[in-house]
Amino acid sequence: MDAIVSNSGTAVSNWLADFESALAQRDIEAATALFADECYWRDLVSFTWNIKTVEGRSEIAALLDAVLEAVKPRHFLIDGEAAEADGVTEGWFSFETEAARGRGHIRLKDGTCWTLLTTMTELKGFEEPRGSARPKGAEHGVHPGRKTWLDHRREEAAKLGSETQPYCVVIGGGQGGIALGARLRRLGVPTIILEKNERGGDSWRKRYKSLCLHDPVWYDHLPYLPFPDHWPVFSPKDKIGDWLESYVSIMELNYWTSSEAISARHDAAKGEWAVEVLRDGKQLTLRPKQLILATGMSGIANMPDYPGMDKFKGEQHHSSKHPGGEAYKGKKAVVIGSNNSAHDICADLWEHGADVTMVQRSSTHIARSDTLMDLALGGLYSEQAVANGITTDKADLIFASIPYRIMAELQKPIYAEMKQRDADFYARLEKAGFMLDFGEDDSGLFMKYLRRGSGYYIDVGASDLVADGKIRLKSGVSVKEIKEHSVVFSDGSELPADLIVYATGYGSMNGWAARLISQDIADKVGKCWGFGSGTKKDPRPFEGELRNMWKPTHQDGLWFHGGNLHQSRHYSLYLALQLKARMEGISTPVYGMGAVHHLH
Amino acid sequence: MDAIVSNSGTAVSNWLADFESALAQRDIEAATALFADECYWRDLVSFTWNIKTVEGRSEIAALLDAVLEAVKPRHFLIDGEAAEADGVTEGWFSFETEAARGRGHIRLKDGTCWTLLTTMTELKGFEEPRGSARPKGAEHGVHPGRKTWLDHRREEAAKLGSETQPYCVVIGGGQGGIALGARLRRLGVPTIILEKNERGGDSWRKRYKSLCLHDPVWYDHLPYLPFPDHWPVFSPKDKIGDWLESYVSIMELNYWTSSEAISARHDAAKGEWAVEVLRDGKQLTLRPKQLILATGMSGIANMPDYPGMDKFKGEQHHSSKHPGGEAYKGKKAVVIGSNNSAHDICADLWEHGADVTMVQRSSTHIARSDTLMDLALGGLYSEQAVANGITTDKADLIFASIPYRIMAELQKPIYAEMKQRDADFYARLEKAGFMLDFGEDDSGLFMKYLRRGSGYYIDVGASDLVADGKIRLKSGVSVKEIKEHSVVFSDGSELPADLIVYATGYGSMNGWAARLISQDIADKVGKCWGFGSGTKKDPRPFEGELRNMWKPTHQDGLWFHGGNLHQSRHYSLYLALQLKARMEGISTPVYGMGAVHHLH
């Protein structure tokens, strides 16, 4: 162990000891004195029963003042070796509260805390039965009337939702619902997942034919069962669909296929929901205590409402219904939109011999896949990261340890380097008329995703087609009207079309809640996603966490779950722990509920 | 690093350096001088293209003399830390040959080699595409006419076996065929697996209802995709069935369900097989170069041929067809046999209210599950072993490092302790008339398994029922005759019966080869399994390895694969490497083919 590492370890250990001692004495002044002038504390459920970041000493003092008595934090212990670089000392630690065990990460500057992350890992007395606590499987001994695993499993599946009611209903059986369902299963929380398609994984299978994940395999593991090490870097959609289907079987989820939630209403007196479900065409009512909307960022297609759409004689559909380019050889295709789906679909149409025009209505952030993997994800999610001992858990926590307030600043150098490295590429795109951006503040792709969930394309080839003019570009216009055989633009120009694909994105989660439950409750809950950066589609005020995601909302018993595979994996843990705690009657006082913000 | 570890490391490193230098100079005398008087070298494919153990300096000299020129072994390097205990120094190492990379394990006594294990891990130039060599999935760039993963997968599945021929046909889609199929898939060897049942995993699902694996989860992992850490210790049969089915999908095996091989014949001139297959009732011919019989130890039910069986008016079936006890409440059941299946079935019948008699024809080895796990398996396959850093791979290699010649001696103390620990239990069983053994030489369960694959019960509760007289026991007799409503025994006694279950084991793999191919070829190949210990059902001469298992046989292109989940996992690697090498035209001179031994 060299001296720097050793000193770092001492610094972290000392800080933790001082912090614990101040907390034990309820000496909030002493505790806050351990933080730097600029400081952030991000808590995932362990102190706040919320997903919450507080900033500066006074917010930290307020948090401690509110929660210390109930939370009773203790046993802060450094975990592994600390390290120092560029004046910042980083370390891991474990800790306990009255109700739970947790894991944390800290960054010190000059011995005081700059960033603190505290996360709940398990509830005491309700640990997942894994490792040496796993079930025995065979019940040894003699048990007249014994039931086998299959008997139990079939009986549970037959009764749940009729004779017995699930504690949770999860609407949406994509990666989000499945990851959450797996965690709830391991925690023993009776849950039904509703999936409108016929098979698990169909939400991927049914999308356009050429779709592959744009995120790499190391970023995409589900909980408990990592992909085998030959899994492709970018999973083809049907392969990830099959994986999800197998995962549902392996994890023994109560996963109802061909099941659609048609309405839900909350009975405050009973503290339960009545969820009307069409299962295999038959209507029934589920009465869970908790309702989780896991239809995610791509739940409801957002169809535009252009004049004349009803008169169009060709074929038109939303990108989510696009079957792939095979049937369109020699056809004139117009794709409205310029983000991921639009690019993928344009390239696929072009490869199949269609005459394709992409309609770019506003600027788009383009990041070449290889460059993005190398610069933005490689440190945490790559073969190299695995070789460096950065497990998926560790990567997720490092990722989570950066407060959203400062994340943009930390992201900017990545995209500055990207701009430089791929300068020729960007120059070619601009020459072709493509409107580029790197986010309003040049903070790039991941910030766009967190702020608005859209506005970018991870280039896997389509941009070359755009730059080369093979995919024609209609840029800086909006659609004015659809005619029988053409699209008319705001600049008065007109494009003949046999096919129009509306790659116009997806409706909001709040909009889905309005449709499923009521506008009143959707308004009561407010906007989902975005953290209030004050950039396009992410209005202020600043909240510091994604609004309404994976944490309590202003509607009792209503939760939102979603995001990419990384988020579905990581945040499903905290959502599952919150649900389990409520099922077990553990006190869960929520600190720092966000204010409600309506959509603009 | 303490002194003992350091000295051990030096001892192993020095030995390896001396060995490499002797081999490089083709100085066989110097090489053999590095071995102790009593010495064993077990090679899994890397030096011998065989599974072979040689004993003593002269056999080692003969092996080296035969193989050195072609194998060109080199780059022997210690791997990790060595350790010393009870005068034996153990260490791991890596090495290379002309064709392959390998991993080895060595035990030194006084600086000379007592046991040496050399194993092939991968063929140079034909490494499995994993980790950083994994496929990209999405093909970035522009590819007119591009096919998706699903297109490729469907096209392959549609063509293989009709337009194109597989290199390998594996008969039997249980854990053996599946594990081998997964390895061949990763190695790019076109393979079809034939499974007679409707679904993957049915070979487990269709067995008696109460069946659970008798081996614990740590022993049972398949290659590449370990069970998640909540998996039960002893998998219920339907759960392992579902797992196998998911595994087949995840690994993209060409797995033909409802497909039965009805005959196979070898065309020596063409070097290929003609395998007649009934697939979904339709006959077709497959023409692979290699045919692997993976029906395993429990492939064909062994039905006895007692006089009068045809006249029995009740229900009678082999244990493999037994549905479980539910339908037999109040019935008189006679179970012929006293091994695992017999015990499980008797207990299940008793639990369901049947009047059960177990017929013990010869003595049985009983090991209580908990004791067996603790004493025999715990060091390598347990939660504790995992915590100690013993990965599945490492456990398999440690297990493989013990030559069969000395294994019995090393096993005896385990069973001596078992006898003592469970003395009261055994006394109760004997008092009830149960005939016990611990193997002819008291070497216990695993040796019985290796020698004859039968003769034991891992007790999970049934033995208490026997000891308590709840399962009635008819011991030390054979069956003389079956009458309309009873079973008559060699001692003249007679038992009324509504149900007879023949828990009389399974036919030999050689017998299956005779049935599928021809008696001539079965005779040419000889006995499978057993290593010639000279104990019951395992006649001499001593061969030192399981006969015909996972290695070349005397019939070109015919291979046998089988065993429990541990063996299916571990030995499938060596079988797959042998097959891949042949497909790629790598020279594979086989050293030390075993002599042929017919069944007695």
Interface residues (C-beta under 8 A of the other chain):
Chain A: E128 P129 R130 G131 S132 R134 P135 K136 G137 A138 H140 G141 V142 H143 P144 G145 R146 T148 W149 L150 R153 R186 K209 S210 C212 L213 V217 Y224 L225 P228 D229 H230 W231 P232 V233 F234 S235 P236 D238 K239 D242 W243 E245 S246 S249 I250 M251 A347 D348 W350 E351 H352 G353 S369 D370 E383 Q384 V386 V460 G461 A462 D464 L465 K470
Chain B: E128 P129 R130 G131 S132 R134 P135 K136 G137 A138 H140 G141 V142 H143 P144 G145 R146 T148 W149 L150 R153 R186 K209 S210 C212 L213 V217 Y224 L225 P228 D229 H230 W231 P232 V233 F234 S235 P236 D238 K239 D242 W243 E245 S246 S249 I250 M251 A347 D348 W350 E351 H352 G353 S369 D370 E383 V386 V460 G461 A462 D464 L465 K470
